[in-house]
């Protein structure tokens, strides 16, 4: 009841980039909050670049069930 954990996926763009270069930069972050008498306070924060998106696997035919 006194802790909250938030895992978030955020997209950042850098100010000053040319219009064509404004690609979002994906970030994965985890924040941990503690409820105190003064309200919720962030006690832990961690952020990392999100892993590159993988292309979906190519659909292939199922191998035959009988080998011989």
C-alpha positions, 0 to 999 in steps of 0.5 A: 500500500505504500509503494508503487512501481511504474514501468513505462515506454516513452518516445523522445525527440531531440529539439533542434533536429531537422524536420526530416531527422525527427525520429522518436527515440524509444526509452524504457523506464522504471520508477518506484514511488513511496507514499509518505506523509508529504505525498508520493515521492520517487525513490528509484528511477532507471531508464535505458534505450529500448531494444531495436524492434525486430522484424516479425518472423517470416511465415513458413510452411509447417514441416511434413509430419511424416519423414519417410 
